[in-house]
């Protein structure tokens, strides 16, 4: 039990990453009723955007300062926001009136395109991402529990971005339009809301958050490769479903729950079964409460 506080800290750090990625899933589903399976690969592109930004600006290849890390983070968010806009505009918008199965298959196709296109563009060999200077130096230590600089920055950035998103959704006209489109897209369009623009903005925000998650993970685990988004993307989707897909606070809670569960299973059992436990939770949730922890069951006419 002496390791429990440390495992919880690690779980919250990992869970905050899952929460950032899960927000993209839940926002897109909320306004478009689409599972964007390419979202995990946008997270991968965020890591590579940060890596090449660091190279172009001459940061690294060893350690980077806090200011340099901030520049890398912002550049990755901007790059992924652009990628999200292009994906929505080119791949999804022409299928707006198509059956949902068509859009779902397209999402899987985009995911495969980004993964194998990434291997072609970046190479299959892992790249070493610059690490934050003095990341391993403990800032706080209580017995065997250590809170390092990297954990504090990762969790703090995630919380700041989540608070910014909440302010956008609930305190701005764009956020009000997002909620209107999520509630009833056709009625929102009749009320004068440009639904195409709102959907694009949703993809932009969600993709920017995935890019931030990619950089935060790459700084903590510095080896990146074009397939790195596959499993985190699936786990983030699991977190979105667990919390109630389409529900922003639910995505946050689901991400933290999945992160803590993973670290506890790895710490007290074996890391070989952590993925099985996570997906077992997903199956259990779908059987017991398909709408998720904070989701609401909706009756859909077919």
C-alpha positions in Angstrom: 0.0 0.0 0.0 3.0 2.3 0.3 3.0 2.6 -3.5 -0.6 3.6 -3.7 -0.1 7.4 -3.7 2.7 7.1 -6.4 0.5 4.9 -8.5 -2.4 7.4 -8.2 -0.1 10.2 -9.3 1.0 8.2 -12.3 -2.6 7.3 -13.1 -3.8 10.9 -13.0 -0.9 11.9 -15.3 -1.7 9.2 -17.8 -5.4 9.7 -17.4 -5.1 13.4 -18.2 -3.6 12.4 -21.5 -6.4 10.0 -22.3 -8.9 12.8 -21.3 -7.4 15.2 -23.8 -7.6 12.7 -26.6 -11.1 11.5 -25.5 -12.4 15.1 -25.7 -11.9 15.0 -29.5 -13.9 11.8 -29.8 -16.7 13.1 -27.6 -16.9 16.6 -29.2 -17.1 15.2 -32.8 -19.6 12.6 -31.8 -21.7 15.3 -30.0 -22.1 17.5 -33.0 -21.9 15.0 -35.9 -22.7 11.6 -34.4 -19.5 10.3 -35.9 -16.8 8.2 -34.3 -13.6 9.7 -35.7 -11.3 6.7 -35.5 -8.5 8.8 -37.1 -8.3 10.9 -34.0 -5.6 8.7 -32.3 -3.4 9.2 -35.4 -3.8 13.0 -35.1 -2.3 12.5 -31.6 0.7 10.8 -33.4 1.0 13.6 -35.8 1.1 16.1 -32.9 4.2 14.2 -31.5 5.9 14.4 -34.9 5.0 18.0 -35.5 6.6 18.8 -32.1 9.7 16.7 -33.0 10.3 18.5 -36.4 9.5 21.9 -34.9 12.3 21.3 -32.3 14.7 20.3 -35.1 13.9 23.3 -37.2 14.3 25.7 -34.3 17.5 24.0 -33.1 16.0 22.8 -29.8 17.6 19.6 -28.4 18.4 17.0 -29.5 18.8 16.4 -25.7 16.9 18.6 -23.3 14.7 21.6 -23.9 13.8 24.5 -21.5 10.3 25.2 -20.3 9.9 28.0 -22.8 11.1 25.9 -25.7 8.7 23.1 -24.6 5.9 25.6 -24.7 6.8 26.6 -28.3 6.9 23.0 -29.3 3.5 22.4 -27.7 1.8 25.3 -29.4 3.3 24.5 -32.8 2.0 20.9 -32.5 -1.5 22.1 -31.5 -1.6 24.5 -34.5 -0.4 21.8 -36.9 -2.9 19.3 -35.6 -5.7 21.9 -35.7 -4.9 22.3 -39.4 -4.9 18.6 -40.0 -8.3 18.3 -38.2 -9.7 21.0 -40.4 -8.4 19.3 -43.6 -9.7 15.9 -42.5 -13.2 17.3 -41.9 -13.3 19.3 -45.0 -11.9 16.7 -47.4 -13.0 13.4 -45.9 -16.1 13.9 -43.8 -18.0 16.9 -45.2 -18.8 15.3 -48.6 -20.4 12.4 -46.7 -22.6 14.6 -44.5 -25.8 13.1 -46.0 -24.3 9.6 -46.5 -25.3 6.6 -44.3 -23.3 6.5 -41.0 -21.7 3.3 -42.0 -20.1 5.0 -44.9 -18.6 7.7 -42.7 -17.4 5.1 -40.2 -15.6 3.2 -42.9 -14.1 6.5 -44.1 -12.8 7.2 -40.6 -11.1 3.8 -40.5 -9.6 4.5 -43.9 -8.3 7.9 -42.8 -6.7 6.3 -39.8 -4.9 3.7 -41.9 -3.9 6.4 -44.3 -2.3 8.5 -41.6 -0.5 5.5 -40.0 1.0 4.1 -43.2 1.5 7.5 -44.7 3.3 8.4 -41.5 5.6 5.4 -42.0 6.3 6.6 -45.5 6.9 10.2 -44.6 8.7 9.8 -41.2 10.2 6.4 -41.6 9.6 3.3 -39.5 12.5 3.8 -37.1 11.6 5.4 -33.7 12.6 9.0 -33.2 13.9 10.3 -30.0 11.9 13.3 -28.8 13.6 16.1 -26.8 13.0 15.8 -23.1 12.2 18.6 -20.7 15.3 19.7 -18.8 15.5 18.5 -15.2 12.3 16.5 -15.7 13.5 13.7 -13.4 14.3 16.0 -10.5 11.6 15.6 -7.8 9.8 18.8 -6.9 7.9 17.2 -4.0 8.6 14.1 -2.1 6.7 12.5 0.7 8.3 9.2 1.8 8.3 7.0 -1.3 5.9 9.2 -3.2 7.6 11.5 -5.7 6.0 14.2 -7.7 8.3 15.2 -10.6 8.4 18.2 -12.8 7.2 16.3 -15.8 4.1 15.0 -14.0 3.2 18.4 -12.7 3.5 20.0 -16.1 1.6 17.3 -17.9 -1.3 17.4 -15.4 -1.3 21.2 -15.2 -1.4 21.6 -19.0 -4.2 19.1 -19.3 -6.3 20.8 -16.6 -5.7 24.3 -18.2 -6.8 23.0 -21.6 -9.8 21.4 -20.1 -10.8 24.6 -18.3 -10.3 26.6 -21.5 -12.6 24.1 -23.4 -15.2 24.4 -20.7 -15.1 28.2 -21.0 -15.4 28.0 -24.8 -18.4 25.6 -24.7 -20.3 27.3 -21.9 -19.3 31.0 -22.1 -19.0 31.9 -25.8 -21.3 32.2 -28.7 -19.4 29.5 -30.6 -19.9 27.2 -27.6 -23.6 27.9 -27.5 -23.7 27.1 -31.2 -21.9 23.9 -30.6 -24.4 22.9 -28.0 -27.3 23.8 -30.3 -25.9 21.7 -33.2 -25.3 18.9 -30.8 -28.9 19.1 -29.6 -30.5 19.4 -33.0 -28.5 20.2 -36.1 -31.3 20.8 -38.5 -33.1 23.2 -36.1 -29.8 25.0 -35.4 -29.4 25.5 -39.2 -32.9 26.9 -39.4 -32.1 29.3 -36.6 -29.2 30.8 -38.7 -26.3 28.8 -37.3 -23.6 27.9 -39.9 -23.4 24.2 -38.9 -20.5 23.5 -41.4 -18.4 26.1 -39.6 -19.3 24.8 -36.2 -18.4 21.3 -37.2 -15.1 22.5 -38.6 -14.3 24.4 -35.3 -15.1 21.2 -33.4 -12.6 19.2 -35.4 -10.0 22.0 -35.0 -10.4 22.1 -31.2 -10.4 18.4 -30.7 -7.4 17.9 -33.0 -5.4 20.6 -31.2 -6.0 18.9 -27.9 -4.8 15.6 -29.4 -1.7 17.4 -30.6 -1.0 18.7 -27.1 -1.4 15.2 -25.8 1.1 13.8 -28.3 3.7 16.3 -27.2 3.1 15.7 -23.5 3.4 12.0 -23.9 6.5 12.3 -26.1 8.3 14.4 -23.5 7.6 11.8 -20.9 8.3 8.7 -23.1 10.7 10.2 -25.7 10.5 7.4 -28.3 7.9 8.2 -31.0 6.8 6.3 -34.1 4.0 6.4 -36.7 2.0 3.7 -35.0 2.1 5.2 -31.5 -1.4 6.6 -31.8 -3.2 3.2 -32.3 -3.5 1.9 -28.8 -3.9 5.3 -27.0 -6.6 6.3 -29.5 -8.5 3.1 -28.7 -8.1 3.6 -25.0 -9.2 7.3 -25.3 -12.3 6.1 -27.2 -12.9 3.7 -24.4 -12.6 6.6 -21.9 -15.1 8.6 -23.9 -17.6 5.7 -23.9 -17.0 5.1 -20.2 -17.8 8.7 -19.3 -20.7 9.0 -21.8 -19.7 9.8 -25.4 -20.9 13.3 -26.3 -20.4 14.5 -22.8 -17.4 16.7 -22.1 -17.1 16.2 -18.3 -17.7 12.5 -18.9 -14.7 12.3 -21.2 -12.6 13.9 -18.5 -13.8 11.5 -15.9 -13.5 8.5 -18.2 -9.9 9.4 -19.1 -8.8 9.8 -15.5 -10.6 6.5 -14.6 -8.9 4.6 -17.4 -5.5 6.0 -16.5 -5.7 5.2 -12.8 -7.0 1.7 -13.7 -4.1 1.0 -16.0 -1.4 2.1 -13.5 -3.0 0.1 -10.6 -3.2 -3.0 -12.7 0.4 -2.6 -13.8 1.6 -1.8 -10.3 -0.3 -4.4 -8.3 -0.8 -7.2 -10.8 1.0 -7.2 -14.2 1.3 -4.9 -17.1 0.5 -7.8 -19.5 -3.2 -7.6 -18.4 -3.7 -3.8 -18.3 -5.2 -3.6 -21.8 -7.5 -6.6 -21.1 -8.8 -5.0 -17.9 -9.4 -1.6 -19.7 -11.4 -3.2 -22.5 -13.2 -5.5 -20.0 -14.4 -2.3 -18.3 -15.7 -1.1 -21.6 -17.6 -4.3 -22.2 -19.0 -4.2 -18.7 -20.1 -0.6 -19.2 -21.8 -1.3 -22.5 -23.7 -4.2 -20.9 -24.7 -2.3 -17.7 -25.1 1.3 -18.8 -24.5 1.8 -22.6 -24.9 5.6 -22.3 -21.9 5.8 -20.0 -21.4 7.3 -16.5 -22.7 10.8 -17.3 -24.4 10.0 -20.6 -28.2 10.0 -21.2 -30.0 7.3 -23.1 -31.7 8.7 -26.2 -34.5 7.2 -28.1 -33.6 7.2 -31.8 -36.2 6.7 -34.6 -35.1 4.3 -37.4 
